[in-house]
Structures are given as structure tokens and as C-alpha cells.
Amino acid sequence: MSAHQPTRWAFVTGAGGDIGGAIADLLAARGWGVVCADIDLARAEARAEAVRAAGGRAAALHVDVTDEASVNAAAEAALALGDVRALVNNAGRAFAPSMRTTDYASWRRDMSVNLDGAFLCIHAFQDHLLAGGGSIVNMGSVNGIGMYGNPAYSAAKAGLMHLTRCLAVEFGGAGLRVNAVAPGTVRTRAWVERLAVNPQVFDELNAYYPLGKVAVPADVAAAVAFLVSDDASHITGVVLAVDGGISAGIPQLAAAVTQDR
Ligand SMILES: NC(=O)c1ccc[n+]([C@@H]2O[C@H](COP(=O)([O-])OP(=O)(O)OC[C@H]3O[C@@H](n4cnc5c(N)ncnc54)[C@H](O)[C@@H]3O)[C@@H](O)[C@H]2O)c1
């Protein structure tokens, strides 16, 4: 972006985490001002500081995306900082691994952070974005496409990915684009508990991916940066899989079906 153009700002939730942090870094490198928003303010501040140290523009804000008052306060603070033209609903996490371990309280936790949170953020920014254009990117998952465990999380991500399509249609006339990305496995701290159970978990998972490896946060950030950019100006309502091909199929399964090994 040239010095003569006003800085466009992006509001990135979960920016204290690994994927959100990579998104903040890359958007800042591409000229966006970045609001690093997270329930963990210290981590959001550390990321904003890292962005500034690299020569970018960034600020940190506390937000709990499951709390309407917190989201509205953060949105107001962000809009006072700069002209927010991109909303990246990245905050999320998975709770119960199976239906047998899902009670209603746990179901609500998965729905709340992964689906309600994006709704609340969109609701808080939609008037501003509809008035001046821009884009929204929602962090989906391959769990919203097929079954990879965590049924409540998966249902929430499927809901978020369909909300993406609904809003693309509703908002398109105002020049507000709405897209999602659907990562497969990404090496982040969200895997710490599973790594403690099985230190080889990524090595095991690599074998199921057509590209032979799970993703790193920068792989997902690249897709988000593309979707918010002007290069994607005619793209809305898509769910872009960033999954090493796993939603297309699993090599061992194809080989077992064909018996062509
Ligand atoms: N890591 C993967 O394998 C993977 C795969 C597909 C999708 N995703 C999605 O990517 C996104 C980021 O995950 P990650 O792997 O970087 O995890 P992460 O744990 O590194 O980051 C998540 C961040 O969200 C923040 N957060 C949690 N609850 C919040 C709340 N209520 N309000 C605001 N912030 C909150 C956390 O503090 C953390 O900084 C999530 O939506 C996740 O579902 C991850």
C-alpha cells in the first residue's frame, strides 16, 4: 500500500494464538494495520509488539468472543483506532472429542466460541463494513466437511461455513465479501494435550494427507491474506480448504478400494 493511501485495518480474533498470530504477521507485512484481539491480552500484546518490531502497524485489544458486551466494546475500540475493512473470525477451540463425552455444557462451549463468537463479531462490525465495503474471513475446518472427531466442534464449524455462504449472498450487493478457510491439521499449540498423549501424533497424521504433511500456521495465513486482498475482489461465499488435499480423499483408502498399491 502506498504512503498516500490510508491504512486499512484488520480485526483478527485469536491473534494471540498460532494461526491468528501468523495471520497478523502476514497482513501487517502486506500493509494492513492489525488489531490483535484475544481473550489472552498478554499474548495479543506480544503479537502486536512483534508486528511493530517488524515495521508493521498493530494494536492489541482484549476480547472474549463469547461475550456480547466484550465484543461490542472491542469493536468500538478498534473502530476508534482505524478504518477496519477486514474481520477475521479466527478465535476457536475444540472441547469434547466424542458424543459420549459431550454433555450440554460442553456442547454450549463448542458452539459458543466457534459459532456464536463469529456471529457476535460480524454483528458488531457489519454496519461499518456494509457502509464502506471490505471482507470477512471465517475460520472453518475440515471438521465442518467430514468426520474427524469432536462432533460439537464440527457442527459449529459446519454452521460457520454455511453462515459464510448466507452472508455472502446477503451482503454482496453492498460490496462486502464473506469467505471461509477450512484447514486440516495445523501444527499449533492447540495440539499440546494430544501431543502429551502421543508425541508422534503429527507423524501419524502426515501419512493420511495427500501432500504427505500437516500444515503450519503460515499456510493458513497465506489463504486468509489472499481472501482479504484485492486479488480476491470477485470471490465471495467460498470455503477454501487449506488441508493438504484430505477433503478430496485419503491415499490409503483409495489404494484399499482399488487394491492398486
Ligand atoms: N490447529 C488446527 O489443527 C486447526 C485446524 C482447523 C481449524 N483450526 C482453527 O483455527 C483457529 C485457530 O486455532 P489455533 O490452532 O491457532 O489455536 P491456538 O490455541 O493457537 O489459538 C487460539 C486463540 O484463540 C484465543 N481464544 C480462545 N477463546 C477465545 C475467546 N472466547 N475470545 C477470544 N479469543 C479466544 C486463544 O486465547 C488463542 O490465542 C481456531 O478457530 C481453530 O478451530 C485449527
PDBQT file of the ligand as one rigid body, heavy atoms in Angstrom, charges set to zero:
ROOT
HETATM    1  N1  LIG A 301      -4.731 -26.216  14.723  1.00  0.00    +0.000 N 
HETATM    2  C1  LIG A 301      -5.514 -26.929  13.916  1.00  0.00    +0.000 C 
HETATM    3  O1  LIG A 301      -5.228 -28.113  13.606  1.00  0.00    +0.000 OA
HETATM    4  C2  LIG A 301      -6.756 -26.302  13.328  1.00  0.00    +0.000 A 
HETATM    5  C3  LIG A 301      -7.404 -26.961  12.272  1.00  0.00    +0.000 A 
HETATM    6  C4  LIG A 301      -8.561 -26.403  11.725  1.00  0.00    +0.000 A 
HETATM    7  C5  LIG A 301      -9.053 -25.198  12.235  1.00  0.00    +0.000 A 
HETATM    8  N2  LIG A 301      -8.413 -24.590  13.275  1.00  0.00    +0.000 N 
HETATM    9  C6  LIG A 301      -8.988 -23.352  13.775  1.00  0.00    +0.000 C 
HETATM   10  O2  LIG A 301      -8.030 -22.314  13.713  1.00  0.00    +0.000 OA
HETATM   11  C7  LIG A 301      -8.330 -21.343  14.712  1.00  0.00    +0.000 C 
HETATM   12  C8  LIG A 301      -7.083 -21.006  15.498  1.00  0.00    +0.000 C 
HETATM   13  O3  LIG A 301      -6.619 -22.161  16.159  1.00  0.00    +0.000 OA
HETATM   14  P1  LIG A 301      -5.087 -22.409  16.581  1.00  0.00    +0.000 P 
HETATM   15  O4  LIG A 301      -4.783 -23.809  16.208  1.00  0.00    +0.000 OA
HETATM   16  O5  LIG A 301      -4.217 -21.279  16.112  1.00  0.00    +0.000 OA
HETATM   17  O6  LIG A 301      -5.232 -22.395  18.169  1.00  0.00    +0.000 OA
HETATM   18  P2  LIG A 301      -4.481 -21.526  19.286  1.00  0.00    +0.000 P 
HETATM   19  O7  LIG A 301      -4.886 -22.158  20.569  1.00  0.00    +0.000 OA
HETATM   20  O8  LIG A 301      -3.028 -21.388  18.968  1.00  0.00    +0.000 OA
HETATM   21  O9  LIG A 301      -5.158 -20.089  19.140  1.00  0.00    +0.000 OA
HETATM   22  C9  LIG A 301      -6.499 -19.843  19.508  1.00  0.00    +0.000 C 
HETATM   23  C10 LIG A 301      -6.554 -18.459  20.119  1.00  0.00    +0.000 C 
HETATM   24  O10 LIG A 301      -7.927 -18.131  20.355  1.00  0.00    +0.000 OA
HETATM   25  C11 LIG A 301      -7.994 -17.476  21.612  1.00  0.00    +0.000 C 
HETATM   26  N3  LIG A 301      -9.329 -17.618  22.178  1.00  0.00    +0.000 N 
HETATM   27  C12 LIG A 301      -9.885 -18.738  22.707  1.00  0.00    +0.000 A 
HETATM   28  N4  LIG A 301     -11.104 -18.459  23.187  1.00  0.00    +0.000 NA
HETATM   29  C13 LIG A 301     -11.328 -17.141  22.937  1.00  0.00    +0.000 A 
HETATM   30  C14 LIG A 301     -12.408 -16.278  23.190  1.00  0.00    +0.000 A 
HETATM   31  N5  LIG A 301     -13.515 -16.700  23.822  1.00  0.00    +0.000 N 
HETATM   32  N6  LIG A 301     -12.306 -14.989  22.799  1.00  0.00    +0.000 NA
HETATM   33  C15 LIG A 301     -11.194 -14.549  22.175  1.00  0.00    +0.000 A 
HETATM   34  N7  LIG A 301     -10.127 -15.314  21.919  1.00  0.00    +0.000 NA
HETATM   35  C16 LIG A 301     -10.211 -16.609  22.290  1.00  0.00    +0.000 A 
HETATM   36  C17 LIG A 301      -6.941 -18.175  22.483  1.00  0.00    +0.000 C 
HETATM   37  O11 LIG A 301      -6.556 -17.384  23.602  1.00  0.00    +0.000 OA
HETATM   38  C18 LIG A 301      -5.820 -18.379  21.467  1.00  0.00    +0.000 C 
HETATM   39  O12 LIG A 301      -4.907 -17.294  21.475  1.00  0.00    +0.000 OA
HETATM   40  C19 LIG A 301      -9.475 -21.936  15.553  1.00  0.00    +0.000 C 
HETATM   41  O13 LIG A 301     -10.699 -21.400  15.105  1.00  0.00    +0.000 OA
HETATM   42  C20 LIG A 301      -9.403 -23.417  15.232  1.00  0.00    +0.000 C 
HETATM   43  O14 LIG A 301     -10.633 -24.055  15.405  1.00  0.00    +0.000 OA
HETATM   44  C21 LIG A 301      -7.269 -25.103  13.832  1.00  0.00    +0.000 A 
ENDROOT
TORSDOF 0
